Amino acid sequence: MEDRETESRVREVQTLAESVFENRSIALDWLARPNAALGDVTPLSCCATAAGAQQVRRILRAIESGGVA
């Protein structure tokens, strides 16, 4: 069950990232790179938990609205 939940969170976050960056390649690169706002871990690794995925979504929404994360 946990694996399916993680996969679902990853798909949801990936879809949001692709929308925010308007480019699949850039979104996938962003998801795979350590992020200072996440304690220098990758956004993808954060998707292992619901709370982590929420943090990633928050950062993506900030980027979308012109913030820096």
C-alpha angles and dihedrals in degrees: 000000000000092000091054091049091050092047090050092051091048092051092048094048092044091052091050092047091051089051094048096046094034088218127085095209094051091046093051091048091050091049092052098048124086110257122211091212088060096048093269095299125122121266088233092058089051089061089074087088133039091235091051093049089050090055090051091049090050091053092047091051090050090052090047092054093049100267124131121241 
